[in-house]
Amino acid sequence: MIANPLTSAPPLASVPSASSDFLSDVIAGLSSEPRTLPCKYFYDERGAALFQKICELPEYYITRTEIDILDRYRAEIASQLGPNIELIGLGTGAGTKTRILIEALEKPAVYIPVDISEKQLRKSTALFRKTFPNLEIQPVCADYLQPVALPSTRHKAKRNVVYFPGSTIGNFEPDEAAMFLGRIANVCCENGGLLIGADLQKDRHILERAYNDAKGVTAQFNLNLLTRANRELGADFDLGRWRHRAIYNSSAGRIEMHLVSEIDQTVHVADYEFRFRSGEQIITEFSYKYTPEGFTALARRAGFEFARMWTDDARLFGVFYFTCSRGR
């Protein structure tokens, strides 16, 4: 987890290569019990392209539902956020949702997108500068799970609002989620706000279909983690000996995504050797699903006060707005 919140500092255009972090995280994860691989490494170039395909699948309701909510309630959301804000977007990707939001805002002062994918960030920044020529845009290429220096800006904003779309908060364990939201609260402080997406609890069949699509795109996305380890770390995962598995754990309220070894096998990563039994699993992602009351309580632990929630007719997904009750 983050050792420090996002902090104000001179501009940070990019971060050093993450290959050494990738190696150390893979070694640590495969050495743990249970074995894990961090889900943040899904998003290399191929992983990002596969995720874009996932978002277009009929089973995967999350992205289109969140976009529909933002589109339907854009005026109400913009009214809650207020005029002349500095919008800090965490992991906003291509920016489809953010564009809807910025179009509705009254005289936004600054937009600071923070994303780990430099290629995606450059592409979306170029598009946004063309679309919003009067908006100051200060992109930061960084892993927002680590300390991030926010750039100084030319325009003075009335307050900061952090935007964290896509239900990414569900990938944190609840205590870690509260810690992360607390660090966001340090950025927002008493005059700021947080606009955040969270997937809501629902029928397990809807959830499991979303993570086990008929075309197998999610399986490709999951297995791409091993492809990336082979390419970047010199690992020797045999992709034909691994399969994707995703189930909903109703007692924990989360989707659990795994890679399952189909045989007894040995895998090498750098100078390390890992032995897997047939049926042994590597956890690649937890995705927690919340009730509105449960998510509001989580945010309150971090120093936020509930302001509004917007949802779809089927209550599949929630877009929450919190104000910060914590002073500097």
PEBEL-V319912 format. One record per run of one state. SS is the DSSP state (A for helix, B for strand, O for the rest). FROM is the first residue (numbers start at 1). LEN is the number of residues. If there is no record, write none. Layout:
((SS;FROM;LEN) (SS;FROM;LEN))
This chain:
((O;1;6) (B;7;2) (O;9;10) (A;19;13) (O;32;3) (B;35;2) (O;37;2) (A;39;4) (O;43;2) (A;45;11) (O;56;6) (A;62;11) (O;73;1) (A;74;8) (O;82;3) (B;85;6) (O;91;5) (A;96;9) (O;105;5) (B;110;6) (O;116;2) (A;118;14) (O;132;4) (B;136;2) (O;138;2) (B;140;2) (O;142;7) (B;149;2) (O;151;8) (B;159;6) (O;165;3) (A;168;4) (O;172;2) (A;174;18) (O;192;1) (B;193;8) (O;201;3) (A;204;8) (O;212;5) (A;217;17) (O;234;5) (A;239;3) (B;242;8) (O;250;4) (B;254;8) (O;262;3) (B;265;5) (O;270;2) (B;272;5) (O;277;4) (B;281;8) (O;289;1) (B;290;1) (O;291;1) (A;292;10) (O;302;2) (B;304;8) (O;312;5) (B;317;8) (O;325;4))
